[in-house]
Amino acid sequence: MPLHVAFTDQDGLRGRCDLAAVRTVIGHPALEDGAVVPSGLWQPLSESAPQGLNAPPWTPPSTLVEIVRPPAPNGEKLEDLAQQMGDEQAQYLGQALAKPNMITTTENYQDGRLIGLHLDNWDKLNYGQKTTGRRRLALNLGPGTRYILLGALDAQAVCRAVHPEDYAYRCPSTDDYRAHVAARHPIRCIRIRLAPGEGYIAPTEYLLHDGSTENQDQPSAMAFWLGRWQRGTLPSLV
């Protein structure tokens, strides 16, 4: 299943989004060798592009991307905010601070290098289960604006392409995407702009993703939760 976004305002979506290809990085001191990153040649969405992203009504919530306004912290601890988010069982993952002008934001904790676009693996899902994982809810705490980057090709499709003989017995991974891109198979990347107080809910175990502060002059912190939200649980920004 491809990248699907829930929206009702096509112009509002286009105003937040840009599109680029991805590339493999080799020999960059700040990035892992083999990391997949946006090409940097960002283009606005065409007038027809939202039609290809539009999520049909039957799209499983677990594979859906939503651009939302989460409840703002009002004195309570961030770990307790899940009670206002529609899933009291949501797991608070913590915060991550991104410096300005980072092409991607997730670091390898062992050596500090950026890992580039990647898949999460909190739920340890195999190929057949990959559409059933929890989604990640993120809230931009500011002070700066930032982006969520999303690959338009899902993990199951990539796993089938890279492992055609035994994909059904595998667990799709970031390495599958790296092999796919290194073999010069194209993947489109969408970036969605998020101002402070805005957020997203996305299937980060199913879609290639990362954060970005490219061309932004302020840092921004992001708070994260994992949970199961029905479509439309939180107010949509598009």
KELO-709554 format. One line per 3 residues: number of its first residue (from 1); their letters; for each residue x, y negated, z negated of C-alpha. Coordinates in steps of 0.25 Angstrom, whole numbers, plus 2048, in hexadecimal, padded with zeros to 3 digits. Layout:
N
NUM = A = X,Y,Z ~ ...
// end
This chain:
238
1 = MPL = 800,800,800 ~ 806,7F2,804 ~ 807,7E6,7FC
4 = HVA = 7F9,7E1,7F8 ~ 7F6,7D4,7F2 ~ 7E8,7D0,7EC
7 = FTD = 7E4,7C2,7F0 ~ 7D8,7BA,7F5 ~ 7DF,7AD,7F9
10 = QDG = 7E7,7B0,805 ~ 7ED,7A2,806 ~ 7F1,7A3,7F7
13 = LRG = 7F8,7B0,7F9 ~ 800,7AA,805 ~ 804,79E,7FD
16 = RCD = 80B,7A7,7F3 ~ 811,7B1,7FC ~ 81D,7B2,806
19 = LAA = 822,7BE,80E ~ 830,7C3,811 ~ 837,7D0,815
22 = VRT = 841,7D7,80B ~ 850,7DB,80C ~ 85A,7E3,805
25 = VIG = 865,7DC,7FD ~ 873,7E2,7FD ~ 87F,7DB,7F6
28 = HPA = 878,7D0,7EF ~ 87E,7CE,7E1 ~ 870,7CB,7DB
31 = LED = 868,7D6,7E1 ~ 869,7E5,7E1 ~ 86F,7EB,7EE
34 = GAV = 863,7F0,7F6 ~ 859,7E7,7EF ~ 84D,7E3,7F7
37 = VPS = 84A,7D4,7F8 ~ 842,7CA,800 ~ 849,7C5,80D
40 = GLW = 846,7B7,808 ~ 840,7B3,816 ~ 832,7B0,80F
43 = QPL = 827,7AD,818 ~ 818,7A8,814 ~ 80D,7B2,816
46 = SES = 806,7B1,823 ~ 7F7,7AF,823 ~ 7F5,7BD,826
49 = APQ = 7FF,7C3,81C ~ 7F5,7C3,810 ~ 7EC,7CD,818
52 = GLN = 7F7,7D7,817 ~ 7F9,7D5,808 ~ 7EA,7D4,804
55 = APP = 7E6,7E0,7FA ~ 7DA,7E7,7FF ~ 7CF,7E9,7F3
58 = WTP = 7D3,7F8,7F2 ~ 7E2,7F5,7EF ~ 7E6,7FC,7E2
61 = PST = 7E9,7F2,7D8 ~ 7F6,7F9,7D5 ~ 7FC,7F5,7E2
64 = LVE = 7F6,7E7,7E3 ~ 7FD,7D9,7E2 ~ 7F6,7CE,7DB
67 = IVR = 7FA,7C0,7D9 ~ 7F4,7BB,7CC ~ 7F4,7B1,7C0
70 = PPA = 7F7,7BA,7B4 ~ 7F2,7B4,7A6 ~ 7FC,7AA,7A1
73 = PNG = 803,7AD,794 ~ 7FC,7A4,789 ~ 804,7A7,77C
76 = EKL = 804,7B6,77D ~ 80F,7BF,780 ~ 811,7C3,78F
79 = EDL = 810,7D2,78B ~ 802,7CF,785 ~ 7FD,7C8,792
82 = AQQ = 7F8,7D5,798 ~ 7EC,7D4,790 ~ 7E7,7C9,798
85 = MGD = 7EC,7CF,7A6 ~ 7E1,7DA,7A7 ~ 7EA,7E6,7A3
88 = EQA = 7ED,7E7,794 ~ 7F6,7F2,797 ~ 7FF,7EA,7A0
91 = QYL = 80E,7EC,79C ~ 816,7DF,79A ~ 823,7E1,7A1
94 = GQA = 82A,7D4,79D ~ 82F,7C7,7A4 ~ 83A,7C5,7AE
97 = LAK = 840,7B7,7B1 ~ 845,7B4,7BF ~ 84F,7A9,7C2
100 = PNM = 84C,7A0,7CE ~ 84E,7A4,7DC ~ 84F,7B3,7DB
103 = ITT = 84C,7BA,7E7 ~ 847,7C6,7DE ~ 847,7C6,7CF
106 = TEN = 848,7D4,7C9 ~ 856,7D8,7C4 ~ 85C,7E6,7C2
109 = YQD = 85E,7E5,7B3 ~ 86B,7ED,7B4 ~ 873,7E3,7BC
112 = GRL = 86A,7D7,7BE ~ 869,7D8,7CD ~ 85C,7D6,7D4
115 = IGL = 855,7E3,7D9 ~ 84C,7DC,7E3 ~ 83E,7E0,7E7
118 = HLD = 83B,7ED,7E0 ~ 830,7F6,7DB ~ 82D,7F8,7CC
121 = NWD = 82C,805,7C6 ~ 825,804,7B8 ~ 81B,80E,7BB
124 = KLN = 824,819,7C1 ~ 81B,81C,7CD ~ 81E,826,7D8
127 = YGQ = 819,824,7E6 ~ 80B,829,7E5 ~ 809,820,7D8
130 = KTT = 80F,813,7DD ~ 802,80C,7E0 ~ 7FD,80F,7D1
133 = GRR = 807,807,7C9 ~ 805,7FB,7C0 ~ 806,7ED,7C6
136 = RLA = 80F,7E2,7C1 ~ 809,7D5,7BC ~ 812,7C9,7BC
139 = LNL = 811,7BB,7B6 ~ 81A,7B0,7BA ~ 81E,7A9,7AD
142 = GPG = 826,79E,7B5 ~ 82B,794,7B5 ~ 82E,796,7C4
145 = TRY = 826,79C,7CF ~ 82A,7AA,7D4 ~ 826,7B5,7DE
148 = ILL = 822,7C3,7DE ~ 828,7CB,7EA ~ 820,7D7,7EF
151 = GAL = 824,7E1,7FA ~ 819,7E3,804 ~ 81C,7F2,805
154 = DAQ = 818,7FB,7FA ~ 820,806,7F3 ~ 819,812,7F8
157 = AVC = 81B,80D,806 ~ 82A,80B,804 ~ 82C,818,7FD
160 = RAV = 825,81F,809 ~ 82E,818,813 ~ 83B,81B,80B
163 = HPE = 838,829,806 ~ 82F,82F,811 ~ 832,83D,80E
166 = DYA = 82F,83D,7FF ~ 829,82F,7FB ~ 81D,836,7F4
169 = YRC = 827,83B,7E9 ~ 82E,82E,7E7 ~ 82C,822,7DE
172 = PST = 82D,815,7E7 ~ 838,80C,7E2 ~ 840,7FF,7E5
175 = DDY = 84B,808,7EC ~ 840,80C,7F6 ~ 83E,7FE,7FA
178 = RAH = 84D,7FB,7FB ~ 84F,807,804 ~ 843,803,80D
181 = VAA = 848,7F4,80E ~ 856,7F9,810 ~ 851,802,81C
184 = RHP = 84C,7F5,822 ~ 83D,7F8,820 ~ 836,7EA,81E
187 = IRC = 82F,7E6,812 ~ 827,7D9,810 ~ 828,7D2,803
190 = IRI = 81E,7C8,7FE ~ 821,7BE,7F4 ~ 816,7B7,7EB
193 = RLA = 818,7AA,7E4 ~ 814,7AA,7D5 ~ 814,79D,7CD
196 = PGE = 815,79D,7BE ~ 809,7A3,7B8 ~ 806,7AB,7C4
199 = GYI = 809,7BA,7C6 ~ 806,7C7,7CE ~ 802,7D5,7CC
202 = APT = 809,7DF,7D5 ~ 80C,7ED,7D7 ~ 81B,7EC,7D5
205 = EYL = 81C,7FC,7D4 ~ 817,7FC,7E2 ~ 81C,7F0,7E9
208 = LHD = 82A,7EB,7EB ~ 82B,7DE,7E3 ~ 833,7D4,7DB
211 = GST = 833,7C6,7D6 ~ 839,7BA,7DC ~ 83D,7AB,7D9
214 = ENQ = 843,7A8,7E7 ~ 844,799,7E9 ~ 83E,796,7DC
217 = DQP = 846,78C,7D3 ~ 840,791,7C5 ~ 841,79E,7BE
220 = SAM = 834,7A6,7BB ~ 831,7B1,7B1 ~ 827,7BC,7B4
223 = AFW = 81F,7C4,7AA ~ 81B,7D3,7AF ~ 811,7DD,7AB
226 = LGR = 80D,7EB,7B0 ~ 7FE,7EF,7B1 ~ 7F2,7F3,7B8
229 = WQR = 7E9,7E7,7BD ~ 7DD,7E9,7C6 ~ 7DD,7DF,7D2
232 = GTL = 7D8,7D1,7CE ~ 7DB,7D3,7BF ~ 7E3,7C6,7BE
235 = PSL = 7DF,7B9,7C6 ~ 7E5,7B9,7D4 ~ 7ED,7AD,7D9
238 = V = 7EA,7B0,7E8
// end
